[in-house]
Structures are given as structure tokens and as C-alpha cells.
Amino acid sequence: MSLIDHLLELRNRLLKMVLATLICFAGIYPFANRIYLWVSQPLRDLLPEGQVMIATDVTSPFFAPLKLALVLSVFVAIPYILYQLWSFVAPGLYRHEKKLAFPLLFSSVVLFYLGAVFAYFVVFPLVFGFFTTVGPEGISEMPDISSYLTFVLKMFFAFGVAFEIPIAVILMILAGITTPEDLAAKRPYVVVGCFIVGMLLTPPDVISQTLLALPMWVLFELGILFGRLARRHTEDAPADEAP
């Protein structure tokens, strides 16, 4: 294929991604208010009796659910988006590379979703439980709906990316940047790094920091394990294998 043909193919793939996101948005937006109530449930459950979330901007009741629906549409369409990217690059890959790439793509989607689920069901109750109990006495807590949405979306993204550690480890090993043996030797530094990240992403208490640091450490160990298997598979593949 010529360069123009590649660009046309890429344009068609991008249009399909955008169309898939818009279709998801059309199906999600009618339920945007209900979804927002569900997303805000961890905080609303912990607010003192009689206190509610508020909208400090006149447009917030419209744009906050709209923003949530749009972001959720991208989350829902991620498998299809990655499939389109896979379809674009797959013709140029060798057979053994295709066997590795598809499981990595699938695993990255699953791990990202698991990170978001972990944040919602484990981290949010701890974070909001902490913040709703440390305020000065006599101050009413009435969080703004737009500020809350911005915060939780950042948390979803942060934990989704943090759960991609095994994929990052495997890719570094396959690219020759490092080896499983080198990573295993740096395990003490990785453990310290996990707890530092846990300290930065969670409230300043040992329990919530540990709840993030331990999964990250476990995921790092899984990355080393599967990285060894992937490297062995690559080394066993024929060097002259055709795409």
C-alpha cells in the first residue's frame, strides 16, 4: 500500500471510532442523570444528614451529566476502538507478534476496567470517608457536582492506568529495554515506589495507601511472570516467519 492508501485507511478507522463513540453516547445520554447519581453515590452516602451536593454554576446540572455521558461513551467504546487500531497495524506484524499483540490489547482493556472498578468500590469509600470527617466543626459539606465529577474522572483514569503495570512491564521486556531478571533485582525499589504512588493518590492513612500499593506490587510481579513467558515465546518463534 502507498502512503496515501495508508492515510485513507487510517482516516476510515478513525471515523469508525468516532461513530462508535457517538452511538454509545446516543444510548447513554438519556440515562446520564441516573448514571451521575450512581457515580456520586459513594460520596452522597457519607454526607451528614440533611446535606446534599450542589451546583454552583447555572449550567452545571446540564453539562456535568453530559460530560459524564461522553467520557463513559469512550470507556464503553474502548474495545471497539482498540480493535480498529489492531486492524490497522495487524497486516504489518509477524505471526508470532500477532499472537502476542491481541492478548496484550485484550488484557489492557480488562485491566483498565478493573482499575476503575477498584477505584469505585474500594478507594472512593475510603477517600470520601476520610474527607467528610476531617473538616472544621461547623462547616457544612455541600460538594459541587462539577468539581466532584472532575475529581472522580481523574481517579478512574489514574487507577485504570496504574492497573496497566503488567502490560508496561511485558512491553519493556519484549522491546529489550530491560529483562525479567533486572526487574526482579529492582523489586525493593519498586515496592517503595508503589507505596509512594499510593501515598500520592490516596488520603494520608496507611490503610488506603496499602490498598493501592499492594495491588500494584502484585501486578508488577505478574508482569515479570508473563514477561518471561512472552520473551520465551518470542525467542522460540522462527526468525524468517512472514507477516
C-alpha positions in Angstrom: 0.0 0.0 0.0 1.2 3.5 -0.8 1.3 6.3 1.8 -1.9 7.8 0.6 -3.6 4.4 0.9 -2.4 4.1 4.5 -3.7 7.6 5.3 -7.0 6.8 3.8 -7.2 3.5 5.8 -6.3 5.4 9.0 -9.0 8.0 8.3 -11.6 5.3 7.8 -10.6 3.6 11.1 -10.7 7.0 12.9 -14.2 7.7 11.5 -15.4 4.3 12.7 -14.0 5.0 16.2 -15.8 8.4 16.3 -19.0 6.8 15.0 -18.9 4.0 17.6 -18.4 6.6 20.4 -21.3 8.7 19.1 -23.6 5.6 19.0 -22.6 4.8 22.6 -23.3 8.4 23.6 -26.7 8.3 22.0 -27.6 5.2 24.0 -26.0 6.5 27.3 -27.1 10.2 27.4 -30.8 9.5 28.2 -29.6 7.9 31.4 -26.9 10.4 32.2 -28.7 11.8 35.3 -29.2 8.3 36.7 -25.6 7.4 36.0 -24.4 10.5 37.7 -26.4 9.6 40.8 -24.8 6.2 40.8 -21.3 7.7 40.3 -21.9 10.1 43.2 -23.4 7.5 45.5 -20.1 6.8 47.4 -20.0 10.5 48.5 -23.7 11.1 49.0 -23.9 8.1 51.3 -21.3 9.7 53.6 -22.6 13.2 53.7 -24.1 14.3 57.1 -27.8 14.0 57.3 -29.6 17.0 55.6 -26.6 17.9 53.4 -26.6 17.4 49.7 -24.5 18.1 46.6 -25.0 21.4 44.9 -24.4 23.2 41.6 -22.5 26.4 41.9 -22.8 27.1 38.2 -26.1 27.6 36.5 -25.0 25.3 33.6 -23.6 22.5 35.8 -26.9 20.5 36.0 -26.7 20.1 32.2 -23.0 19.9 31.5 -21.9 17.6 34.3 -24.1 14.7 33.2 -23.3 15.5 29.6 -19.5 15.3 30.3 -20.0 12.1 32.2 -22.0 10.5 29.4 -19.3 11.5 26.9 -16.5 10.1 28.9 -18.4 6.9 29.7 -19.1 6.5 25.9 -15.4 6.5 25.3 -14.9 3.9 28.1 -17.6 1.7 26.6 -16.2 2.0 23.1 -12.6 1.3 24.1 -12.8 -2.4 23.0 -14.0 -1.4 19.5 -11.5 1.5 19.3 -8.6 -0.9 20.1 -10.0 -3.4 17.6 -9.8 -0.7 14.9 -6.3 0.1 15.9 -5.4 -3.6 15.9 -6.9 -4.0 12.4 -4.8 -1.1 11.1 -1.4 -2.4 12.4 -2.0 -6.2 12.2 -1.2 -6.6 8.5 2.4 -5.4 9.2 3.0 -7.8 12.1 4.6 -11.2 12.0 2.5 -14.2 13.0 4.1 -14.6 16.4 3.7 -10.8 17.0 0.0 -11.1 16.3 -0.3 -13.9 18.8 1.2 -11.7 21.4 -0.4 -8.4 20.5 -4.0 -9.4 20.7 -3.8 -10.9 24.2 -2.0 -7.7 25.3 -4.7 -5.5 23.9 -7.4 -7.6 25.5 -5.6 -7.6 28.8 -5.0 -3.9 28.8 -8.8 -3.2 28.4 -9.7 -5.7 31.1 -7.0 -4.2 33.5 -8.2 -0.7 32.8 -11.8 -1.6 33.7 -10.6 -3.4 36.8 -8.7 -0.3 37.9 -11.8 1.8 37.5 -13.9 -0.8 39.4 -11.3 -1.0 42.2 -11.4 2.8 42.5 -15.2 3.0 42.7 -15.8 0.1 45.2 -12.6 0.2 47.3 -10.9 3.6 47.1 -13.8 6.0 46.9 -15.5 4.9 50.2 -12.1 5.3 51.9 -11.3 8.7 50.3 -14.7 10.2 50.9 -15.0 8.7 54.3 -11.7 10.5 55.2 -12.6 13.8 53.7 -16.0 14.0 55.2 -14.7 13.6 58.7 -11.7 16.0 58.8 -13.4 19.3 58.0 -13.6 22.0 60.6 -16.5 21.8 63.0 -19.5 24.0 62.0 -18.7 23.8 58.2 -21.4 22.3 56.1 -20.1 20.0 53.4 -22.0 20.5 50.1 -19.7 19.4 47.2 -20.2 20.9 43.8 -21.3 18.4 41.2 -18.8 19.6 38.5 -15.9 19.5 40.9 -16.8 16.1 42.1 -17.1 14.7 38.6 -13.7 16.1 37.7 -12.2 14.5 40.7 -13.7 11.0 40.2 -12.8 11.0 36.5 -9.2 11.7 37.4 -9.3 8.9 39.9 -10.8 6.5 37.4 -8.1 7.4 34.9 -5.3 7.2 37.5 -6.3 3.8 38.8 -7.0 2.5 35.3 -3.5 3.5 34.2 -2.0 2.1 37.4 -3.5 -1.3 36.7 -1.7 -1.3 33.3 1.6 -2.1 35.1 1.8 -5.8 33.8 1.3 -4.6 30.2 4.0 -2.0 30.6 6.4 -4.5 32.1 5.8 -7.0 29.3 6.3 -4.4 26.6 9.5 -3.2 28.1 10.8 -6.8 28.3 9.8 -7.5 24.7 11.3 -4.3 23.5 14.6 -5.2 25.1 14.6 -2.2 27.4 15.0 -4.5 30.4 14.9 -8.1 31.4 12.8 -10.0 34.0 16.0 -10.6 36.0 16.8 -6.9 36.1 13.3 -6.1 37.2 13.3 -8.8 39.9 16.6 -7.4 41.2 15.0 -3.9 41.5 12.0 -5.3 43.4 12.8 -3.4 46.7 12.8 -0.1 44.8 9.5 -1.0 43.0 7.8 -1.8 46.3 8.9 1.6 47.8 7.7 3.3 44.5 4.3 1.6 44.8 3.8 2.9 48.3 4.9 6.4 47.2 2.3 6.3 44.4 -0.3 5.0 46.9 0.6 8.0 49.2 0.1 10.4 46.4 -3.2 9.0 45.0 -5.0 8.3 48.3 -5.7 10.1 51.6 -2.9 10.2 54.2 -3.7 7.0 56.0 -1.9 3.6 56.0 -4.9 1.5 55.1 -5.9 3.2 51.8 -2.2 3.6 50.7 -1.7 -0.1 51.3 -4.9 -1.0 49.3 -3.4 0.7 46.3 0.3 -0.2 46.8 -0.3 -4.0 47.3 -2.3 -4.5 44.0 0.3 -2.5 42.1 3.1 -4.7 43.6 1.1 -7.9 42.7 0.5 -6.6 39.2 4.3 -5.9 38.8 5.1 -9.5 39.8 2.5 -10.7 37.3 4.1 -8.6 34.7 7.5 -10.2 35.3 6.0 -13.7 35.2 4.1 -13.1 31.9 7.1 -11.2 30.6 9.3 -14.3 30.9 6.7 -16.3 29.1 6.3 -13.8 26.3 10.1 -13.5 25.9 10.4 -17.3 25.7 7.6 -17.4 23.1 9.3 -14.7 21.0 12.7 -16.4 21.2 11.1 -19.7 20.0 9.4 -18.1 17.0 11.1 -18.6 13.6 13.2 -15.6 12.6 12.2 -15.7 9.0 8.4 -16.0 9.6 6.3 -14.0 7.2 3.7 -11.5 8.2 
